[in-house]
Amino acid sequence: MSALIHLLSAHQQKNEKKSIVAKMADRMSRLSEGFWFSLSLGLFIIMGPFSIFAVIIGLHSLATKNANQREPEAA
């Protein structure tokens, strides 16, 4: 029953006339979504291989920072 109501309400919304502002907002929403998807994909592709440098530097700093500390004795 709720699926039928959903289909009918979606059909009625398509038949309604939208204002120019609503049409522009829909268009900008779609363009914005595409822009952010493209930007994040491009940055992922470009920066993906270079993230290994940050990981190596972080692991090295963790290893050298904890090298001077003694390990606790097991109980």
PQR file with spaces between the fields and no chain letter, atoms N, CA, C, O and H, PARSE charges and radii, in Angstrom:
ATOM       1  N    MET     1       0.822   -1.191    0.000 -0.4000 1.5000
ATOM       2  CA   MET     1       0.000    0.000    0.000 -0.0000 2.0000
ATOM       3  C    MET     1       0.866    1.256    0.000  0.5500 1.7000
ATOM       4  O    MET     1       0.602    2.195   -0.750 -0.5500 1.4000
ATOM       5  N    SER     2       1.916    1.273    0.853 -0.4000 1.5000
ATOM       6  CA   SER     2       2.744    2.468    0.921 -0.0000 2.0000
ATOM       7  C    SER     2       3.540    2.664   -0.363  0.5500 1.7000
ATOM       8  O    SER     2       3.856    3.797   -0.726 -0.5500 1.4000
ATOM       9  H    SER     2       2.131    0.510    1.463  0.4000 1.0000
ATOM      10  N    ALA     3       3.872    1.564   -1.061 -0.4000 1.5000
ATOM      11  CA   ALA     3       4.580    1.690   -2.337 -0.0000 2.0000
ATOM      12  C    ALA     3       3.689    2.378   -3.372  0.5500 1.7000
ATOM      13  O    ALA     3       4.171    3.189   -4.162 -0.5500 1.4000
ATOM      14  H    ALA     3       3.616    0.644   -0.766  0.4000 1.0000
ATOM      15  N    LEU     4       2.406    2.062   -3.371 -0.4000 1.5000
ATOM      16  CA   LEU     4       1.469    2.689   -4.289 -0.0000 2.0000
ATOM      17  C    LEU     4       1.335    4.178   -3.984  0.5500 1.7000
ATOM      18  O    LEU     4       1.299    4.999   -4.901 -0.5500 1.4000
ATOM      19  H    LEU     4       2.015    1.403   -2.729  0.4000 1.0000
ATOM      20  N    ILE     5       1.260    4.526   -2.711 -0.4000 1.5000
ATOM      21  CA   ILE     5       1.163    5.934   -2.319 -0.0000 2.0000
ATOM      22  C    ILE     5       2.428    6.677   -2.736  0.5500 1.7000
ATOM      23  O    ILE     5       2.358    7.811   -3.210 -0.5500 1.4000
ATOM      24  H    ILE     5       1.289    3.859   -1.966  0.4000 1.0000
ATOM      25  N    HIS     6       3.585    6.037   -2.561 -0.4000 1.5000
ATOM      26  CA   HIS     6       4.848    6.657   -2.955 -0.0000 2.0000
ATOM      27  C    HIS     6       4.890    6.908   -4.458  0.5500 1.7000
ATOM      28  O    HIS     6       5.310    7.976   -4.902 -0.5500 1.4000
ATOM      29  H    HIS     6       3.642    5.116   -2.176  0.4000 1.0000
ATOM      30  N    LEU     7       4.453    5.920   -5.241 -0.4000 1.5000
ATOM      31  CA   LEU     7       4.456    6.088   -6.691 -0.0000 2.0000
ATOM      32  C    LEU     7       3.493    7.194   -7.133  0.5500 1.7000
ATOM      33  O    LEU     7       3.806    7.981   -8.026 -0.5500 1.4000
ATOM      34  H    LEU     7       4.111    5.052   -4.880  0.4000 1.0000
ATOM      35  N    LEU     8       2.328    7.242   -6.503 -0.4000 1.5000
ATOM      36  CA   LEU     8       1.361    8.275   -6.866 -0.0000 2.0000
ATOM      37  C    LEU     8       1.858    9.663   -6.489  0.5500 1.7000
ATOM      38  O    LEU     8       1.693   10.607   -7.262 -0.5500 1.4000
ATOM      39  H    LEU     8       2.074    6.602   -5.777  0.4000 1.0000
ATOM      40  N    SER     9       2.461    9.803   -5.323 -0.4000 1.5000
ATOM      41  CA   SER     9       2.957   11.119   -4.915 -0.0000 2.0000
ATOM      42  C    SER     9       4.136   11.553   -5.778  0.5500 1.7000
ATOM      43  O    SER     9       4.277   12.738   -6.077 -0.5500 1.4000
ATOM      44  H    SER     9       2.596    9.036   -4.695  0.4000 1.0000
ATOM      45  N    ALA    10       4.983   10.611   -6.180 -0.4000 1.5000
ATOM      46  CA   ALA    10       6.108   10.950   -7.057 -0.0000 2.0000
ATOM      47  C    ALA    10       5.585   11.376   -8.422  0.5500 1.7000
ATOM      48  O    ALA    10       6.126   12.296   -9.035 -0.5500 1.4000
ATOM      49  H    ALA    10       4.869    9.648   -5.937  0.4000 1.0000
ATOM      50  N    HIS    11       4.535   10.712   -8.902 -0.4000 1.5000
ATOM      51  CA   HIS    11       3.954   11.071  -10.199 -0.0000 2.0000
ATOM      52  C    HIS    11       3.313   12.455  -10.141  0.5500 1.7000
ATOM      53  O    HIS    11       3.414   13.224  -11.098 -0.5500 1.4000
ATOM      54  H    HIS    11       4.095    9.965   -8.404  0.4000 1.0000
ATOM      55  N    GLN    12       2.659   12.777   -9.034 -0.4000 1.5000
ATOM      56  CA   GLN    12       2.050   14.094   -8.907 -0.0000 2.0000
ATOM      57  C    GLN    12       3.092   15.185   -8.807  0.5500 1.7000
ATOM      58  O    GLN    12       2.883   16.283   -9.322 -0.5500 1.4000
ATOM      59  H    GLN    12       2.577   12.153   -8.258  0.4000 1.0000
ATOM      60  N    GLN    13       4.204   14.913   -8.161 -0.4000 1.5000
ATOM      61  CA   GLN    13       5.255   15.918   -8.039 -0.0000 2.0000
ATOM      62  C    GLN    13       5.884   16.214   -9.396  0.5500 1.7000
ATOM      63  O    GLN    13       6.303   17.345   -9.643 -0.5500 1.4000
ATOM      64  H    GLN    13       4.375   14.021   -7.743  0.4000 1.0000
ATOM      65  N    LYS    14       5.958   15.224  -10.276 -0.4000 1.5000
ATOM      66  CA   LYS    14       6.527   15.445  -11.606 -0.0000 2.0000
ATOM      67  C    LYS    14       5.618   16.313  -12.466  0.5500 1.7000
ATOM      68  O    LYS    14       6.092   17.056  -13.325 -0.5500 1.4000
ATOM      69  H    LYS    14       5.618   14.306  -10.075  0.4000 1.0000
ATOM      70  N    ASN    15       4.319   16.217  -12.233 -0.4000 1.5000
ATOM      71  CA   ASN    15       3.375   16.992  -13.030 -0.0000 2.0000
ATOM      72  C    ASN    15       3.289   18.447  -12.594  0.5500 1.7000
ATOM      73  O    ASN    15       2.826   19.290  -13.362 -0.5500 1.4000
ATOM      74  H    ASN    15       3.935   15.613  -11.535  0.4000 1.0000
ATOM      75  N    GLU    16       3.721   18.758  -11.390 -0.4000 1.5000
ATOM      76  CA   GLU    16       3.657   20.132  -10.908 -0.0000 2.0000
ATOM      77  C    GLU    16       4.695   20.984  -11.615  0.5500 1.7000
ATOM      78  O    GLU    16       5.793   20.521  -11.924 -0.5500 1.4000
ATOM      79  H    GLU    16       4.098   18.074  -10.766  0.4000 1.0000
ATOM      80  N    LYS    17       4.337   22.230  -11.865 -0.4000 1.5000
ATOM      81  CA   LYS    17       5.276   23.166  -12.477 -0.0000 2.0000
ATOM      82  C    LYS    17       6.185   23.721  -11.397  0.5500 1.7000
ATOM      83  O    LYS    17       5.726   24.119  -10.326 -0.5500 1.4000
ATOM      84  H    LYS    17       3.445   22.606  -11.613  0.4000 1.0000
ATOM      85  N    LYS    18       7.480   23.743  -11.687 -0.4000 1.5000
ATOM      86  CA   LYS    18       8.449   24.275  -10.737 -0.0000 2.0000
ATOM      87  C    LYS    18       8.805   25.696  -11.120  0.5500 1.7000
ATOM      88  O    LYS    18       8.790   26.060  -12.296 -0.5500 1.4000
ATOM      89  H    LYS    18       7.853   23.419  -12.557  0.4000 1.0000
ATOM      90  N    SER    19       9.122   26.482  -10.129 -0.4000 1.5000
ATOM      91  CA   SER    19       9.536   27.853  -10.405 -0.0000 2.0000
ATOM      92  C    SER    19      10.954   27.842  -10.974  0.5500 1.7000
ATOM      93  O    SER    19      11.648   26.825  -10.929 -0.5500 1.4000
ATOM      94  H    SER    19       9.134   26.186   -9.174  0.4000 1.0000
ATOM      95  N    ILE    20      11.362   28.966  -11.497 -0.4000 1.5000
ATOM      96  CA   ILE    20      12.694   29.080  -12.078 -0.0000 2.0000
ATOM      97  C    ILE    20      13.759   28.895  -10.998  0.5500 1.7000
ATOM      98  O    ILE    20      14.800   28.289  -11.248 -0.5500 1.4000
ATOM      99  H    ILE    20      10.799   29.791  -11.533  0.4000 1.0000
ATOM     100  N    VAL    21      13.504   29.407   -9.822 -0.4000 1.5000
ATOM     101  CA   VAL    21      14.459   29.285   -8.721 -0.0000 2.0000
ATOM     102  C    VAL    21      14.631   27.817   -8.332  0.5500 1.7000
ATOM     103  O    VAL    21      15.750   27.368   -8.085 -0.5500 1.4000
ATOM     104  H    VAL    21      12.658   29.900   -9.619  0.4000 1.0000
ATOM     105  N    ALA    22      13.532   27.074   -8.277 -0.4000 1.5000
ATOM     106  CA   ALA    22      13.609   25.656   -7.924 -0.0000 2.0000
ATOM     107  C    ALA    22      14.354   24.869   -8.996  0.5500 1.7000
ATOM     108  O    ALA    22      15.126   23.964   -8.682 -0.5500 1.4000
ATOM     109  H    ALA    22      12.623   27.439   -8.477  0.4000 1.0000
ATOM     110  N    LYS    23      14.122   25.214  -10.266 -0.4000 1.5000
ATOM     111  CA   LYS    23      14.830   24.538  -11.351 -0.0000 2.0000
ATOM     112  C    LYS    23      16.328   24.828  -11.291  0.5500 1.7000
ATOM     113  O    LYS    23      17.145   23.930  -11.488 -0.5500 1.4000
ATOM     114  H    LYS    23      13.495   25.950  -10.521  0.4000 1.0000
ATOM     115  N    MET    24      16.689   26.096  -11.016 -0.4000 1.5000
ATOM     116  CA   MET    24      18.102   26.457  -10.922 -0.0000 2.0000
ATOM     117  C    MET    24      18.757   25.761   -9.726  0.5500 1.7000
ATOM     118  O    MET    24      19.911   25.340   -9.813 -0.5500 1.4000
ATOM     119  H    MET    24      16.025   26.826  -10.856  0.4000 1.0000
ATOM     120  N    ALA    25      18.036   25.638   -8.615 -0.4000 1.5000
ATOM     121  CA   ALA    25      18.580   24.968   -7.436 -0.0000 2.0000
ATOM     122  C    ALA    25      18.833   23.489   -7.727  0.5500 1.7000
ATOM     123  O    ALA    25      19.857   22.942   -7.318 -0.5500 1.4000
ATOM     124  H    ALA    25      17.099   25.980   -8.544  0.4000 1.0000
ATOM     125  N    ASP    26      17.915   22.851   -8.421 -0.4000 1.5000
ATOM     126  CA   ASP    26      18.104   21.445   -8.797 -0.0000 2.0000
ATOM     127  C    ASP    26      19.315   21.283   -9.705  0.5500 1.7000
ATOM     128  O    ASP    26      20.122   20.371   -9.523 -0.5500 1.4000
ATOM     129  H    ASP    26      17.083   23.295   -8.752  0.4000 1.0000
ATOM     130  N    ARG    27      19.436   22.170  -10.679 -0.4000 1.5000
ATOM     131  CA   ARG    27      20.552   22.101  -11.627 -0.0000 2.0000
ATOM     132  C    ARG    27      21.883   22.338  -10.916  0.5500 1.7000
ATOM     133  O    ARG    27      22.857   21.627  -11.165 -0.5500 1.4000
ATOM     134  H    ARG    27      18.781   22.911  -10.827  0.4000 1.0000
ATOM     135  N    MET    28      21.927   23.340  -10.027 -0.4000 1.5000
ATOM     136  CA   MET    28      23.159   23.623   -9.288 -0.0000 2.0000
ATOM     137  C    MET    28      23.522   22.473   -8.359  0.5500 1.7000
ATOM     138  O    MET    28      24.701   22.184   -8.156 -0.5500 1.4000
ATOM     139  H    MET    28      21.137   23.918   -9.825  0.4000 1.0000
ATOM     140  N    SER    29      22.521   21.821   -7.798 -0.4000 1.5000
ATOM     141  CA   SER    29      22.765   20.684   -6.931 -0.0000 2.0000
ATOM     142  C    SER    29      23.420   19.553   -7.704  0.5500 1.7000
ATOM     143  O    SER    29      24.381   18.948   -7.228 -0.5500 1.4000
ATOM     144  H    SER    29      21.563   22.056   -7.963  0.4000 1.0000
ATOM     145  N    ARG    30      22.911   19.265   -8.889 -0.4000 1.5000
ATOM     146  CA   ARG    30      23.499   18.206   -9.710 -0.0000 2.0000
ATOM     147  C    ARG    30      24.902   18.570  -10.162  0.5500 1.7000
ATOM     148  O    ARG    30      25.790   17.717  -10.160 -0.5500 1.4000
ATOM     149  H    ARG    30      22.131   19.756   -9.276  0.4000 1.0000
ATOM     150  N    LEU    31      25.121   19.831  -10.552 -0.4000 1.5000
ATOM     151  CA   LEU    31      26.451   20.253  -10.981 -0.0000 2.0000
ATOM     152  C    LEU    31      27.443   20.220   -9.826  0.5500 1.7000
ATOM     153  O    LEU    31      28.587   19.802  -10.001 -0.5500 1.4000
ATOM     154  H    LEU    31      24.400   20.524  -10.554  0.4000 1.0000
ATOM     155  N    SER    32      27.014   20.653   -8.660 -0.4000 1.5000
ATOM     156  CA   SER    32      27.879   20.661   -7.485 -0.0000 2.0000
ATOM     157  C    SER    32      28.285   19.240   -7.105  0.5500 1.7000
ATOM     158  O    SER    32      29.442   18.985   -6.772 -0.5500 1.4000
ATOM     159  H    SER    32      26.084   20.992   -8.518  0.4000 1.0000
ATOM     160  N    GLU    33      27.343   18.337   -7.156 -0.4000 1.5000
ATOM     161  CA   GLU    33      27.641   16.951   -6.817 -0.0000 2.0000
ATOM     162  C    GLU    33      28.649   16.356   -7.794  0.5500 1.7000
ATOM     163  O    GLU    33      29.573   15.655   -7.380 -0.5500 1.4000
ATOM     164  H    GLU    33      26.403   18.545   -7.427  0.4000 1.0000
ATOM     165  N    GLY    34      28.482   16.624   -9.064 -0.4000 1.5000
ATOM     166  CA   GLY    34      29.426   16.148  -10.069 -0.0000 2.0000
ATOM     167  C    GLY    34      30.805   16.762   -9.906  0.5500 1.7000
ATOM     168  O    GLY    34      31.819   16.087  -10.082 -0.5500 1.4000
ATOM     169  H    GLY    34      27.731   17.193   -9.400  0.4000 1.0000
ATOM     170  N    PHE    35      30.839   18.059   -9.565 -0.4000 1.5000
ATOM     171  CA   PHE    35      32.112   18.741   -9.358 -0.0000 2.0000
ATOM     172  C    PHE    35      32.882   18.133   -8.195  0.5500 1.7000
ATOM     173  O    PHE    35      34.072   17.846   -8.325 -0.5500 1.4000
ATOM     174  H    PHE    35      30.015   18.607   -9.421  0.4000 1.0000
ATOM     175  N    TRP    36      32.214   17.933   -7.053 -0.4000 1.5000
ATOM     176  CA   TRP    36      32.904   17.390   -5.894 -0.0000 2.0000
ATOM     177  C    TRP    36      33.331   15.952   -6.107  0.5500 1.7000
ATOM     178  O    TRP    36      34.377   15.535   -5.608 -0.5500 1.4000
ATOM     179  H    TRP    36      31.248   18.167   -6.948  0.4000 1.0000
ATOM     180  N    PHE    37      32.533   15.186   -6.843 -0.4000 1.5000
ATOM     181  CA   PHE    37      32.924   13.811   -7.161 -0.0000 2.0000
ATOM     182  C    PHE    37      34.173   13.808   -8.028  0.5500 1.7000
ATOM     183  O    PHE    37      35.111   13.056   -7.764 -0.5500 1.4000
ATOM     184  H    PHE    37      31.684   15.525   -7.248  0.4000 1.0000
ATOM     185  N    SER    38      34.192   14.644   -9.060 -0.4000 1.5000
ATOM     186  CA   SER    38      35.351   14.699   -9.950 -0.0000 2.0000
ATOM     187  C    SER    38      36.593   15.180   -9.212  0.5500 1.7000
ATOM     188  O    SER    38      37.679   14.630   -9.397 -0.5500 1.4000
ATOM     189  H    SER    38      33.430   15.256   -9.274  0.4000 1.0000
ATOM     190  N    LEU    39      36.440   16.201   -8.379 -0.4000 1.5000
ATOM     191  CA   LEU    39      37.577   16.721   -7.634 -0.0000 2.0000
ATOM     192  C    LEU    39      38.150   15.680   -6.678  0.5500 1.7000
ATOM     193  O    LEU    39      39.365   15.490   -6.628 -0.5500 1.4000
ATOM     194  H    LEU    39      35.558   16.647   -8.228  0.4000 1.0000
ATOM     195  N    SER    40      37.290   15.006   -5.921 -0.4000 1.5000
ATOM     196  CA   SER    40      37.782   14.012   -4.966 -0.0000 2.0000
ATOM     197  C    SER    40      38.393   12.807   -5.685  0.5500 1.7000
ATOM     198  O    SER    40      39.384   12.251   -5.211 -0.5500 1.4000
ATOM     199  H    SER    40      36.303   15.161   -5.962  0.4000 1.0000
ATOM     200  N    LEU    41      37.829   12.399   -6.807 -0.4000 1.5000
ATOM     201  CA   LEU    41      38.400   11.290   -7.572 -0.0000 2.0000
ATOM     202  C    LEU    41      39.766   11.675   -8.125  0.5500 1.7000
ATOM     203  O    LEU    41      40.713   10.891   -8.061 -0.5500 1.4000
ATOM     204  H    LEU    41      37.024   12.850   -7.193  0.4000 1.0000
ATOM     205  N    GLY    42      39.864   12.884   -8.668 -0.4000 1.5000
ATOM     206  CA   GLY    42      41.145   13.346   -9.204 -0.0000 2.0000
ATOM     207  C    GLY    42      42.209   13.434   -8.124  0.5500 1.7000
ATOM     208  O    GLY    42      43.344   13.008   -8.337 -0.5500 1.4000
ATOM     209  H    GLY    42      39.095   13.521   -8.721  0.4000 1.0000
ATOM     210  N    LEU    43      41.859   13.981   -6.968 -0.4000 1.5000
ATOM     211  CA   LEU    43      42.829   14.063   -5.878 -0.0000 2.0000
ATOM     212  C    LEU    43      43.231   12.682   -5.375  0.5500 1.7000
ATOM     213  O    LEU    43      44.388   12.463   -5.015 -0.5500 1.4000
ATOM     214  H    LEU    43      40.937   14.328   -6.794  0.4000 1.0000
ATOM     215  N    PHE    44      42.295   11.767   -5.350 -0.4000 1.5000
ATOM     216  CA   PHE    44      42.614   10.405   -4.932 -0.0000 2.0000
ATOM     217  C    PHE    44      43.580    9.754   -5.911  0.5500 1.7000
ATOM     218  O    PHE    44      44.527    9.082   -5.504 -0.5500 1.4000
ATOM     219  H    PHE    44      41.355   11.946   -5.643  0.4000 1.0000
ATOM     220  N    ILE    45      43.341    9.954   -7.194 -0.4000 1.5000
ATOM     221  CA   ILE    45      44.212    9.352   -8.205 -0.0000 2.0000
ATOM     222  C    ILE    45      45.599    9.997   -8.171  0.5500 1.7000
ATOM     223  O    ILE    45      46.608    9.299   -8.267 -0.5500 1.4000
ATOM     224  H    ILE    45      42.571   10.500   -7.525  0.4000 1.0000
ATOM     225  N    ILE    46      45.653   11.320   -8.035 -0.4000 1.5000
ATOM     226  CA   ILE    46      46.939   12.018   -8.049 -0.0000 2.0000
ATOM     227  C    ILE    46      47.726   11.758   -6.772  0.5500 1.7000
ATOM     228  O    ILE    46      48.910   11.426   -6.832 -0.5500 1.4000
ATOM     229  H    ILE    46      44.833   11.887   -7.956  0.4000 1.0000
ATOM     230  N    MET    47      47.084   11.906   -5.623 -0.4000 1.5000
ATOM     231  CA   MET    47      47.801   11.834   -4.350 -0.0000 2.0000
ATOM     232  C    MET    47      47.915   10.419   -3.793  0.5500 1.7000
ATOM     233  O    MET    47      48.671   10.201   -2.846 -0.5500 1.4000
ATOM     234  H    MET    47      46.122   12.176   -5.574  0.4000 1.0000
ATOM     235  N    GLY    48      47.208    9.477   -4.337 -0.4000 1.5000
ATOM     236  CA   GLY    48      47.233    8.115   -3.815 -0.0000 2.0000
ATOM     237  C    GLY    48      48.620    7.526   -3.674  0.5500 1.7000
ATOM     238  O    GLY    48      48.965    7.058   -2.589 -0.5500 1.4000
ATOM     239  H    GLY    48      46.595    9.655   -5.106  0.4000 1.0000
ATOM     240  N    PRO    49      49.438    7.526   -4.724 -0.5600 1.5000
ATOM     241  CA   PRO    49      50.774    6.934   -4.605  0.2800 2.0000
ATOM     242  C    PRO    49      51.695    7.706   -3.663  0.5500 1.7000
ATOM     243  O    PRO    49      52.616    7.118   -3.097 -0.5500 1.4000
ATOM     244  N    PHE    50      51.472    9.000   -3.481 -0.4000 1.5000
ATOM     245  CA   PHE    50      52.365    9.811   -2.668 -0.0000 2.0000
ATOM     246  C    PHE    50      52.019    9.776   -1.189  0.5500 1.7000
ATOM     247  O    PHE    50      52.764   10.317   -0.372 -0.5500 1.4000
ATOM     248  H    PHE    50      50.723    9.478   -3.941  0.4000 1.0000
ATOM     249  N    SER    51      50.922    9.162   -0.831 -0.4000 1.5000
ATOM     250  CA   SER    51      50.566    9.097    0.588 -0.0000 2.0000
ATOM     251  C    SER    51      51.499    8.166    1.349  0.5500 1.7000
ATOM     252  O    SER    51      51.539    8.208    2.579 -0.5500 1.4000
ATOM     253  H    SER    51      50.316    8.722   -1.494  0.4000 1.0000
ATOM     254  N    ILE    52      52.248    7.327    0.645 -0.4000 1.5000
ATOM     255  CA   ILE    52      53.178    6.423    1.311 -0.0000 2.0000
ATOM     256  C    ILE    52      54.249    7.204    2.059  0.5500 1.7000
ATOM     257  O    ILE    52      54.744    6.739    3.086 -0.5500 1.4000
ATOM     258  H    ILE    52      52.216    7.293   -0.354  0.4000 1.0000
ATOM     259  N    PHE    53      54.617    8.393    1.560 -0.4000 1.5000
ATOM     260  CA   PHE    53      55.628    9.198    2.238 -0.0000 2.0000
ATOM     261  C    PHE    53      55.139    9.635    3.620  0.5500 1.7000
ATOM     262  O    PHE    53      55.895    9.584    4.591 -0.5500 1.4000
ATOM     263  H    PHE    53      54.215    8.771    0.726  0.4000 1.0000
ATOM     264  N    ALA    54      53.913   10.054    3.710 -0.4000 1.5000
ATOM     265  CA   ALA    54      53.356   10.462    5.003 -0.0000 2.0000
ATOM     266  C    ALA    54      53.300    9.284    5.963  0.5500 1.7000
ATOM     267  O    ALA    54      53.570    9.449    7.153 -0.5500 1.4000
ATOM     268  H    ALA    54      53.299   10.096    2.921  0.4000 1.0000
ATOM     269  N    VAL    55      52.962    8.124    5.481 -0.4000 1.5000
ATOM     270  CA   VAL    55      52.887    6.932    6.336 -0.0000 2.0000
ATOM     271  C    VAL    55      54.274    6.551    6.842  0.5500 1.7000
ATOM     272  O    VAL    55      54.435    6.246    8.024 -0.5500 1.4000
ATOM     273  H    VAL    55      52.742    7.991    4.514  0.4000 1.0000
ATOM     274  N    ILE    56      55.276    6.565    5.967 -0.4000 1.5000
ATOM     275  CA   ILE    56      56.633    6.204    6.380 -0.0000 2.0000
ATOM     276  C    ILE    56      57.159    7.200    7.406  0.5500 1.7000
ATOM     277  O    ILE    56      57.755    6.794    8.403 -0.5500 1.4000
ATOM     278  H    ILE    56      55.145    6.813    5.007  0.4000 1.0000
ATOM     279  N    ILE    57      56.954    8.483    7.185 -0.4000 1.5000
ATOM     280  CA   ILE    57      57.417    9.495    8.134 -0.0000 2.0000
ATOM     281  C    ILE    57      56.712    9.321    9.481  0.5500 1.7000
ATOM     282  O    ILE    57      57.350    9.415   10.529 -0.5500 1.4000
ATOM     283  H    ILE    57      56.469    8.813    6.375  0.4000 1.0000
ATOM     284  N    GLY    58      55.412    9.070    9.460 -0.4000 1.5000
ATOM     285  CA   GLY    58      54.669    8.862   10.700 -0.0000 2.0000
ATOM     286  C    GLY    58      55.139    7.634   11.459  0.5500 1.7000
ATOM     287  O    GLY    58      55.288    7.682   12.679 -0.5500 1.4000
ATOM     288  H    GLY    58      54.894    8.994    8.609  0.4000 1.0000
ATOM     289  N    LEU    59      55.373    6.534   10.757 -0.4000 1.5000
ATOM     290  CA   LEU    59      55.849    5.325   11.423 -0.0000 2.0000
ATOM     291  C    LEU    59      57.251    5.523   11.990  0.5500 1.7000
ATOM     292  O    LEU    59      57.560    5.037   13.078 -0.5500 1.4000
ATOM     293  H    LEU    59      55.251    6.495    9.765  0.4000 1.0000
ATOM     294  N    HIS    60      58.091    6.233   11.256 -0.4000 1.5000
ATOM     295  CA   HIS    60      59.447    6.493   11.751 -0.0000 2.0000
ATOM     296  C    HIS    60      59.417    7.360   13.017  0.5500 1.7000
ATOM     297  O    HIS    60      60.153    7.102   13.969 -0.5500 1.4000
ATOM     298  H    HIS    60      57.840    6.628   10.372  0.4000 1.0000
ATOM     299  N    SER    61      58.568    8.380   13.017 -0.4000 1.5000
ATOM     300  CA   SER    61      58.494    9.237   14.205 -0.0000 2.0000
ATOM     301  C    SER    61      57.939    8.472   15.406  0.5500 1.7000
ATOM     302  O    SER    61      58.377    8.700   16.534 -0.5500 1.4000
ATOM     303  H    SER    61      57.970    8.589   12.243  0.4000 1.0000
ATOM     304  N    LEU    62      56.993    7.576   15.185 -0.4000 1.5000
ATOM     305  CA   LEU    62      56.480    6.757   16.289 -0.0000 2.0000
ATOM     306  C    LEU    62      57.545    5.806   16.813  0.5500 1.7000
ATOM     307  O    LEU    62      57.646    5.584   18.019 -0.5500 1.4000
ATOM     308  H    LEU    62      56.637    7.391   14.268  0.4000 1.0000
ATOM     309  N    ALA    63      58.338    5.242   15.906 -0.4000 1.5000
ATOM     310  CA   ALA    63      59.365    4.289   16.318 -0.0000 2.0000
ATOM     311  C    ALA    63      60.482    4.979   17.100  0.5500 1.7000
ATOM     312  O    ALA    63      60.979    4.440   18.088 -0.5500 1.4000
ATOM     313  H    ALA    63      58.256    5.422   14.926  0.4000 1.0000
ATOM     314  N    THR    64      60.872    6.167   16.656 -0.4000 1.5000
ATOM     315  CA   THR    64      61.971    6.852   17.353 -0.0000 2.0000
ATOM     316  C    THR    64      61.499    7.484   18.659  0.5500 1.7000
ATOM     317  O    THR    64      62.285    7.589   19.601 -0.5500 1.4000
ATOM     318  H    THR    64      60.469    6.606   15.853  0.4000 1.0000
ATOM     319  N    LYS    65      60.262    7.900   18.740 -0.4000 1.5000
ATOM     320  CA   LYS    65      59.760    8.520   19.966 -0.0000 2.0000
ATOM     321  C    LYS    65      59.662    7.500   21.097  0.5500 1.7000
ATOM     322  O    LYS    65      59.927    7.828   22.254 -0.5500 1.4000
ATOM     323  H    LYS    65      59.624    7.815   17.975  0.4000 1.0000
ATOM     324  N    ASN    66      59.289    6.282   20.772 -0.4000 1.5000
ATOM     325  CA   ASN    66      59.104    5.255   21.789 -0.0000 2.0000
ATOM     326  C    ASN    66      60.347    4.401   21.995  0.5500 1.7000
ATOM     327  O    ASN    66      60.317    3.476   22.807 -0.5500 1.4000
ATOM     328  H    ASN    66      59.074    6.016   19.832  0.4000 1.0000
ATOM     329  N    ALA    67      61.433    4.676   21.291 -0.4000 1.5000
ATOM     330  CA   ALA    67      62.641    3.852   21.409 -0.0000 2.0000
ATOM     331  C    ALA    67      63.314    4.030   22.762  0.5500 1.7000
ATOM     332  O    ALA    67      63.923    3.082   23.259 -0.5500 1.4000
ATOM     333  H    ALA    67      61.457    5.427   20.632  0.4000 1.0000
ATOM     334  N    ASN    68      63.229    5.192   23.371 -0.4000 1.5000
ATOM     335  CA   ASN    68      63.902    5.483   24.627 -0.0000 2.0000
ATOM     336  C    ASN    68      63.130    4.989   25.847  0.5500 1.7000
ATOM     337  O    ASN    68      63.682    4.964   26.947 -0.5500 1.4000
ATOM     338  H    ASN    68      62.734    5.962   22.967  0.4000 1.0000
ATOM     339  N    GLN    69      61.901    4.608   25.685 -0.4000 1.5000
ATOM     340  CA   GLN    69      61.090    4.186   26.823 -0.0000 2.0000
ATOM     341  C    GLN    69      61.251    2.691   27.058  0.5500 1.7000
ATOM     342  O    GLN    69      61.395    1.909   26.119 -0.5500 1.4000
ATOM     343  H    GLN    69      61.452    4.629   24.791  0.4000 1.0000
ATOM     344  N    ARG    70      61.224    2.316   28.320 -0.4000 1.5000
ATOM     345  CA   ARG    70      61.314    0.905   28.656 -0.0000 2.0000
ATOM     346  C    ARG    70      59.934    0.260   28.561  0.5500 1.7000
ATOM     347  O    ARG    70      58.918    0.891   28.851 -0.5500 1.4000
ATOM     348  H    ARG    70      61.107    2.952   29.083  0.4000 1.0000
ATOM     349  N    GLU    71      59.915   -0.985   28.158 -0.4000 1.5000
ATOM     350  CA   GLU    71      58.655   -1.714   28.076 -0.0000 2.0000
ATOM     351  C    GLU    71      58.239   -2.163   29.472  0.5500 1.7000
ATOM     352  O    GLU    71      59.089   -2.540   30.279 -0.5500 1.4000
ATOM     353  H    GLU    71      60.741   -1.498   27.922  0.4000 1.0000
ATOM     354  N    PRO    72      56.946   -2.127   29.764 -0.5600 1.5000
ATOM     355  CA   PRO    72      56.497   -2.584   31.085  0.2800 2.0000
ATOM     356  C    PRO    72      56.632   -4.107   31.206  0.5500 1.7000
ATOM     357  O    PRO    72      56.502   -4.841   30.226 -0.5500 1.4000
ATOM     358  N    GLU    73      56.894   -4.553   32.429 -0.4000 1.5000
ATOM     359  CA   GLU    73      57.014   -5.986   32.677 -0.0000 2.0000
ATOM     360  C    GLU    73      55.634   -6.640   32.649  0.5500 1.7000
ATOM     361  O    GLU    73      54.649   -6.067   33.114 -0.5500 1.4000
ATOM     362  H    GLU    73      57.000   -3.956   33.225  0.4000 1.0000
ATOM     363  N    ALA    74      55.585   -7.824   32.108 -0.4000 1.5000
ATOM     364  CA   ALA    74      54.325   -8.567   32.080 -0.0000 2.0000
ATOM     365  C    ALA    74      54.025   -9.083   33.491  0.5500 1.7000
ATOM     366  O    ALA    74      54.944   -9.470   34.212 -0.5500 1.4000
ATOM     367  H    ALA    74      56.385   -8.290   31.730  0.4000 1.0000
ATOM     368  N    ALA    75      52.782   -9.091   33.883 -0.4000 1.5000
ATOM     369  CA   ALA    75      52.402   -9.501   35.240 -0.0000 2.0000
ATOM     370  C    ALA    75      52.419  -10.984   35.406  0.5500 1.7000
ATOM     371  O    ALA    75      52.123  -11.487   36.490 -0.5500 1.4000
ATOM     372  H    ALA    75      52.035   -8.776   33.298  0.4000 1.0000
